[in-house]
Amino acid sequence: MLRILLLAALIPACRPAEARPESRSTLTGTAQFPTDLPTTHNGTVRMTITGNAEVSDNCRTSGDQSFIAAYDGNLVVGDDGQYTASLYPAPISLASGCRPTAIRNIHQITNISVDAQLGDEVGHGTLNYQNLAAIDGDELQAGAFDDLMADLTFTRP
């Protein structure tokens, strides 16, 4: 009986902490720097998508609305300037201030930007050839874009 009680007490302690769901997008490309590569090889990246879609929300403003969707990740730059980052979705924002409960039809993607921070250096870029015009609302909310490519240009303060 004592063993069962000890085991029952250990099970919650052995459970992993709440983790992010598995990434469904990977961003890769080349990072360009003003001079040599920085000594810091780890940073952050955010891809932001803006557009218009038919949405449902809990604020009685359902219908066509502008949205902002962001996807964050940890940036790892190799010695050759090549980088990779797994992207994770943040909550989508609507122009009304509400969060969408459903996104049915994406009418237009108006902008896709990629911003990165690597130590004191700030990088900007856009997707190389993908425009994500064919994504649907479920893919947008889940961040399910598979493999994306963008070159980042970094500046130093």
C-alpha positions as CSV (number, residue, x, y, z in Angstrom):
1,M,0.0,0.0,0.0
2,L,2.9,2.4,0.8
3,R,4.3,1.7,-2.7
4,I,1.1,2.6,-4.3
5,L,0.8,5.9,-2.4
6,L,4.4,6.8,-3.2
7,L,3.9,6.0,-6.9
8,A,0.7,8.1,-6.9
9,A,2.6,11.0,-5.3
10,L,5.4,10.8,-7.9
11,I,3.2,10.6,-11.1
12,P,2.2,14.3,-11.1
13,A,5.9,15.3,-10.4
14,C,7.0,13.2,-13.4
15,R,4.6,14.8,-15.9
16,P,6.2,17.3,-18.2
17,A,5.4,21.0,-17.9
18,E,2.9,22.4,-20.3
19,A,4.8,22.5,-23.6
20,R,4.2,24.3,-26.9
21,P,2.4,22.2,-29.5
22,E,4.6,20.8,-32.2
23,S,5.7,23.5,-34.7
24,R,4.1,23.2,-38.1
25,S,6.3,25.7,-39.8
26,T,10.1,26.1,-40.3
27,L,11.7,29.3,-41.5
28,T,15.1,29.0,-43.1
29,G,17.4,31.2,-45.1
30,T,20.5,33.3,-45.1
31,A,21.3,36.0,-42.5
32,Q,23.4,38.9,-43.9
33,F,25.4,41.1,-41.6
34,P,27.1,44.5,-42.2
35,T,30.5,43.0,-41.5
36,D,31.4,39.6,-39.9
37,L,29.0,37.2,-38.3
38,P,28.2,38.1,-34.7
39,T,29.4,36.0,-31.8
40,T,25.8,35.5,-30.7
41,H,24.2,32.7,-32.8
42,N,20.9,32.5,-30.9
43,G,18.1,35.0,-31.1
44,T,14.4,35.4,-31.8
45,V,12.3,35.8,-34.9
46,R,8.7,36.9,-35.6
47,M,6.8,36.5,-38.9
48,T,3.8,38.7,-39.1
49,I,1.0,38.3,-41.6
50,T,-1.7,40.9,-42.2
51,G,-4.8,40.5,-44.4
52,N,-8.5,40.5,-44.7
53,A,-10.8,37.5,-44.0
54,E,-14.3,36.5,-43.2
55,V,-14.3,35.7,-39.5
56,S,-16.5,34.8,-36.6
57,D,-15.9,36.3,-33.1
58,N,-17.7,36.8,-29.8
59,C,-18.0,40.6,-30.2
60,R,-20.9,40.6,-32.7
61,T,-18.6,42.0,-35.4
62,S,-18.4,38.8,-37.5
63,G,-17.9,39.2,-41.2
64,D,-15.1,40.6,-43.3
65,Q,-12.3,42.0,-41.1
66,S,-8.6,42.8,-41.1
67,F,-6.4,40.5,-39.1
68,I,-2.8,40.4,-37.8
69,A,-1.3,36.9,-37.3
70,A,2.1,36.5,-35.7
71,Y,4.4,33.5,-35.4
72,D,7.4,33.4,-33.0
73,G,10.4,31.2,-32.9
74,N,14.0,30.8,-31.7
75,L,16.5,31.8,-34.3
76,V,19.7,29.8,-34.7
77,V,22.4,31.2,-37.1
78,G,25.2,28.9,-38.2
79,D,28.8,29.9,-38.8
80,D,28.0,30.1,-42.6
81,G,25.2,32.6,-42.0
82,Q,22.4,30.0,-42.7
83,Y,19.6,30.1,-40.1
84,T,16.7,28.1,-39.1
85,A,13.7,28.7,-36.8
86,S,10.6,26.7,-35.9
87,L,7.6,29.0,-35.8
88,Y,4.8,28.9,-33.2
89,P,1.5,30.8,-33.6
90,A,0.5,33.6,-31.3
91,P,-3.2,34.5,-30.9
92,I,-4.6,36.3,-34.0
93,S,-5.8,39.9,-33.5
94,L,-8.7,41.4,-35.4
95,A,-9.3,45.1,-36.2
96,S,-12.3,45.0,-33.8
97,G,-10.0,44.1,-30.9
98,C,-11.6,40.6,-30.6
99,R,-10.0,37.3,-31.1
100,P,-11.5,35.2,-33.9
101,T,-13.4,32.1,-33.0
102,A,-13.2,31.0,-36.7
103,I,-11.6,32.2,-39.9
104,R,-13.5,30.9,-42.9
105,N,-12.3,32.7,-46.0
106,I,-9.0,34.6,-46.4
107,H,-9.7,37.2,-49.1
108,Q,-6.3,38.8,-49.2
109,I,-2.9,38.6,-47.6
110,T,-1.7,42.3,-47.6
111,N,1.8,41.9,-46.0
112,I,4.2,39.3,-44.7
113,S,7.2,40.6,-42.7
114,V,10.0,38.8,-40.9
115,D,11.7,40.5,-38.0
116,A,14.6,39.1,-35.9
117,Q,16.8,40.0,-33.0
118,L,20.2,38.5,-32.5
119,G,22.0,40.1,-29.6
120,D,22.1,43.9,-30.3
121,E,21.5,43.3,-34.0
122,V,18.1,43.7,-35.6
123,G,17.1,41.9,-38.8
124,H,14.3,42.4,-41.3
125,G,13.2,40.4,-44.3
126,T,10.3,39.0,-46.3
127,L,9.5,35.6,-47.7
128,N,11.7,34.8,-50.7
129,Y,9.0,33.4,-53.0
130,Q,6.0,32.2,-50.9
131,N,3.0,34.6,-50.7
132,L,0.7,32.3,-48.7
133,A,-2.2,33.4,-50.9
134,A,-3.6,29.8,-50.9
135,I,-3.7,29.3,-47.1
136,D,-7.0,28.7,-45.4
137,G,-8.2,29.9,-42.0
138,D,-7.3,26.7,-40.2
139,E,-3.7,26.8,-41.5
140,L,-3.5,30.5,-40.5
141,Q,-4.6,29.8,-37.0
142,A,-2.4,26.7,-36.6
143,G,0.6,28.3,-38.3
144,A,0.7,25.3,-40.6
145,F,2.9,26.6,-43.5
146,D,5.5,23.8,-43.7
147,D,8.8,25.1,-45.0
148,L,9.3,28.8,-45.5
149,M,12.3,30.7,-46.8
150,A,13.4,34.3,-46.1
151,D,16.6,36.1,-46.2
152,L,17.3,38.4,-43.2
153,T,19.4,41.6,-43.4
154,F,20.8,42.6,-40.0
155,T,21.9,46.1,-38.9
156,R,24.1,47.1,-36.0
157,P,23.3,50.1,-33.8
